[in-house]
Amino acid sequence: MNGGTCIDSINMFLCTCPLGFEGVFCENDTNECYSDPCMNGGTCIDSIYMVLCACPLGFEGVFCENEKPAEEIQTILSEIAEDTGGVNTTDEEVKTSADAVQEATSDGKFLAEDPVRIEITVSALESVVGKGVSSIEVTEPVFRAVNNLIEVDGDARDNVMDVGGRIVAAVEKQVQNFQKNEGNFSQIYENIGVVSINVAPTNVGNNLNFAHVVEDGSTRTLTGGLTGGKNEIYGDTRDVPLEQVITSISVPSDVLKLLDGVEGKVPISFIIYESDTLFTPSKPTRKKVLSGDDDGEGYSNSSISERIDSHIITTIIATGDKDDDKDNGNIIDIALEYPIISKFLTMENLDEGEEKLDSSCVVWSYNEDTDEGFWSDKGCAMLKDESDLTVCSCKHIGSFAVLIVSQQNKKPSVKCSQQEC
């Protein structure tokens, strides 16, 4: 079979098989991928008589052995960003573009060599998301790309932070895209995690709860990556293991019942961020910071600052065709009698000489038209503030966190005469 040559022998015959086939009768196609010939992360495709390698964005060649010039990668991303060359027409092409963005973000060297590449990559990400494709094949590489962007270090990290609001808006839009297909999606990476489900409010107790928890007996911490924990959904607040919770959020079932669902189900998603890398505020939360007289211990020249002291947790609920007020950013107001309750592990890791002045529960407000975002404490109240636990109540649906105001005290310089010094 398959072009084999028959050799007559005494009481038997033998088949010599051509390249690509094996077996007594040459009936089996040889798996040329068995030897793993593709290099640099290439995907092997078994074919008759030959092997094909599908190369990642940064490589080319028969076995993906050659590094592709950075300028060529940049051109590919620019075409995706500008939607030229027909690269983002079909769902399959959008998937290919999403994979290309993910692969580009996995190359820290490529992003660091030219600050323009961060802008092009994020624009390409926005173009992919803007196509509205709801498949998991597009959603997963979008999340991987965002995870990679959060990991960027060095000078390129500042460039990522400058466009962080756009990245957050893009990943939230892709979640909204995914919610259209009525499927479920759960994944956790080092810097970002997501759970997207369709829930029937009638199957929920008083609250639907999302929690990022550690294994029973494990140490709770805000550092070391999200993959050290797991994301869980609980239909009853009483089922949430508080001693294992790092971050949790509770959505009243009455809120879900107010929203339009498909066949009685409401799409709801939760995103968790390990850090505030993508949430760079354009203005401070507090217009006036606590002030007071010198404490008499010789401290002066104080520096006041704000920072997030918790994970960031986002709730996204499909709201039909509602067109939210752009001035209100990505915050959706809900009835005051149905507040969202969130609980945060807070570490208050203060530097030497740093003093905590205040803390507050905040929600992220971002305006796509102006590309400005900031943390707001409007509509949020702090129910509990202990050494390692903060409980917040907010009458919004959005991204929540705990913000602290701190003061860096510096000893005054000592003035002395030449003889004294």
Long-range contacts (C-beta under 8 A, 24 or more apart in sequence): 1-25, 1-26, 1-27, 2-26, 2-27, 18-49, 19-49, 20-48, 20-49, 20-50, 37-63, 38-63, 38-64, 39-63, 39-64, 39-65, 40-64, 40-65, 40-67, 56-103, 57-99, 57-100, 57-103, 57-104, 58-103, 58-104, 58-107, 58-110, 70-110, 70-113, 70-114, 73-104, 73-107, 73-110, 74-114, 74-117, 74-120, 76-100, 77-101, 77-104, 77-117, 77-120, 77-121, 77-123, 77-124, 78-120, 78-124, 80-124, 80-127, 80-128, 81-120, 81-123, 81-124, 81-126, 81-127, 82-123, 82-127, 83-127, 88-127, 88-128, 88-131, 91-133, 91-135, 91-138, 94-128, 94-131, 94-133, 94-138, 95-133, 95-135, 95-137, 95-138, 95-141, 97-124, 97-127, 97-128, 98-128, 98-137, 98-138, 98-141, 98-142, 98-145, 99-141, 100-124, 101-125, 101-128, 101-141, 101-142, 101-145, 102-141, 102-142, 102-144, 102-145, 102-148, 104-145, 105-144, 105-145, 105-148, 105-149, 105-152, 106-144, 106-148, 108-151, 108-152, 108-153, 108-156, 111-152, 111-156, 112-152, 112-154, 112-155, 112-156, 115-155, 115-156, 115-159, 118-149, 118-152, 118-156, 118-159, 118-160, 118-162, 118-163, 119-159, 119-163, 121-145, 121-149, 122-149, 122-163, 122-166, 122-167, 122-170, 125-167, 125-170, 126-166, 126-170, 129-170, 129-171, 129-173, 129-174, 129-177, 130-173, 132-177, 132-180, 133-177, 134-177, 134-178, 134-179, 134-180, 134-181, 135-178, 135-181, 136-178, 136-183, 136-185, 138-174, 138-177, 139-174, 139-175, 139-177, 139-178, 139-185, 140-185, 140-187, 142-170, 142-171, 142-174, 143-171, 143-174, 143-187, 143-189, 143-192, 143-194, 144-189, 146-170, 146-171, 146-191, 146-192, 146-278, 147-189, 147-190, 147-191, 147-192, 149-278, 150-191, 150-192, 150-273, 150-274, 150-275, 150-277, 150-278, 151-190, 151-191, 157-277, 160-277, 160-278, 161-277, 161-278, 161-280, 162-280, 164-277, 164-278, 164-279, 164-280, 164-373, 165-278, 165-279, 165-280, 165-366, 165-371, 165-372, 165-373, 166-368, 166-371, 167-278, 168-278, 168-279, 168-364, 168-366, 168-373, 168-399, 169-330, 169-366, 169-368, 171-271, 172-271, 172-314, 172-316, 172-330, 175-269, 175-271, 175-316, 176-316, 176-318, 178-269, 179-267, 179-269, 179-316, 179-318, 180-267, 182-262, 182-265, 182-267, 186-231, 188-226, 188-227, 188-229, 188-230, 188-231, 189-226, 189-227, 190-225, 190-226, 190-227, 190-274, 191-225, 191-226, 191-273, 191-274, 191-275, 191-277, 192-226, 192-271, 192-272, 192-273, 192-274, 193-226, 193-231, 193-271, 193-272, 194-231, 194-269, 194-270, 194-271, 194-272, 195-231, 195-233, 195-269, 195-270, 196-267, 196-268, 196-269, 196-270, 197-233, 197-267, 197-268, 197-269, 198-261, 198-262, 198-265, 198-266, 198-267, 198-268, 199-256, 199-265, 199-266, 199-268, 200-261, 200-264, 200-265, 200-266, 201-253, 201-256, 201-257, 201-261, 201-264, 201-266, 202-264, 203-235, 204-235, 204-253, 204-256, 205-235, 205-236, 205-237, 205-253, 206-236, 206-237, 206-252, 206-253, 207-236, 207-237, 207-250, 207-251, 207-252, 207-253, 207-341, 208-233, 208-234, 208-235, 208-250, 208-251, 208-253, 208-256, 208-268, 209-233, 209-234, 209-235, 209-236, 209-237, 209-239, 209-240, 209-248, 209-249, 209-250, 209-251, 210-234, 210-248, 210-249, 210-251, 210-270, 210-313, 210-315, 211-240, 211-241, 211-245, 211-247, 211-248, 211-249, 212-245, 212-246, 212-247, 212-248, 212-272, 212-311, 212-313, 213-241, 213-244, 213-245, 213-246, 213-248, 214-244, 214-246, 215-244, 216-241, 216-244, 218-244, 220-244, 220-245, 220-246, 220-345, 220-388, 221-246, 221-345, 221-347, 222-246, 222-274, 222-310, 222-311, 222-345, 222-347, 225-274, 226-272, 226-274, 231-270, 231-272, 242-343, 245-343, 245-345, 246-311, 246-345, 247-272, 247-310, 247-311, 247-313, 247-342, 247-343, 247-344, 247-345, 248-313, 248-342, 248-343, 249-313, 249-315, 249-340, 249-341, 249-342, 249-343, 249-400, 250-340, 250-341, 250-342, 251-315, 251-317, 251-340, 252-338, 252-339, 252-340, 254-338, 255-317, 255-334, 255-335, 255-338, 255-340, 255-397, 256-317, 258-334, 258-335, 258-338, 259-317, 259-318, 259-319, 259-320, 260-318, 260-319, 260-320, 261-318, 266-317, 266-318, 267-317, 267-318, 268-315, 268-316, 268-317, 268-318, 269-315, 269-316, 269-317, 270-313, 270-314, 270-315, 270-316, 271-313, 271-314, 271-316, 271-399, 272-311, 272-312, 272-313, 272-314, 273-311, 273-312, 273-313, 273-314, 274-311, 275-308, 275-312, 276-307, 276-308, 276-312, 276-401, 279-308, 279-312, 279-364, 279-373, 279-375, 279-399, 279-401, 280-373, 281-306, 281-373, 281-374, 281-375, 282-372, 282-373, 282-374, 283-372, 283-374, 284-374, 285-360, 285-362, 285-374, 285-375, 285-376, 285-377, 285-403, 286-358, 286-360, 286-377, 286-405, 289-357, 289-358, 289-405, 290-357, 290-358, 290-405, 298-411, 298-412, 299-409, 299-410, 299-411, 299-412, 300-409, 300-410, 300-412, 301-410, 301-412, 302-407, 302-408, 302-409, 302-410, 303-407, 303-408, 303-410, 304-357, 304-405, 304-406, 304-407, 305-405, 305-406, 305-407, 305-408, 306-375, 306-403, 306-404, 306-405, 306-406, 307-403, 307-404, 307-406, 308-375, 308-401, 308-402, 308-403, 308-404, 309-346, 309-347, 309-348, 309-349, 309-359, 309-402, 309-403, 309-404, 310-344, 310-345, 310-346, 310-390, 310-401, 310-402, 311-344, 311-345, 311-401, 312-364, 312-399, 312-400, 312-401, 313-342, 313-399, 313-400, 313-401, 314-398, 314-399, 314-400, 315-340, 315-397, 315-398, 315-400, 316-397, 317-397, 326-367, 326-368, 326-369, 327-367, 328-365, 329-364, 329-365, 329-366, 329-367, 329-373, 330-364, 330-365, 330-366, 330-398, 330-399, 331-363, 331-364, 331-365, 331-376, 331-396, 331-397, 331-398, 332-396, 332-397, 332-398, 333-379, 333-395, 333-396, 334-395, 334-396, 334-397, 335-395, 336-395, 338-395, 339-393, 339-394, 339-395, 340-393, 340-394, 340-395, 340-396, 340-397, 340-400, 341-383, 341-391, 341-392, 341-393, 342-391, 342-392, 342-394, 342-400, 343-389, 343-390, 343-391, 343-392, 344-389, 344-390, 344-391, 344-392, 344-401, 344-402, 345-388, 345-389, 346-388, 346-389, 346-390, 346-402, 346-404, 347-388, 348-387, 348-404, 350-406, 351-408, 353-408, 353-409, 353-410, 354-406, 354-407, 354-408, 354-409, 355-406, 355-407, 355-408, 355-409, 356-404, 356-405, 356-406, 357-405, 357-406, 357-407, 358-404, 358-405, 359-385, 359-390, 359-402, 359-403, 359-404, 359-405, 360-402, 360-403, 360-405, 361-390, 361-392, 361-393, 361-394, 361-400, 361-401, 361-402, 361-403, 362-400, 362-401, 362-402, 362-403, 363-394, 363-396, 363-398, 363-399, 363-400, 364-398, 364-399, 364-400, 364-401, 365-398, 375-401, 375-403, 377-403
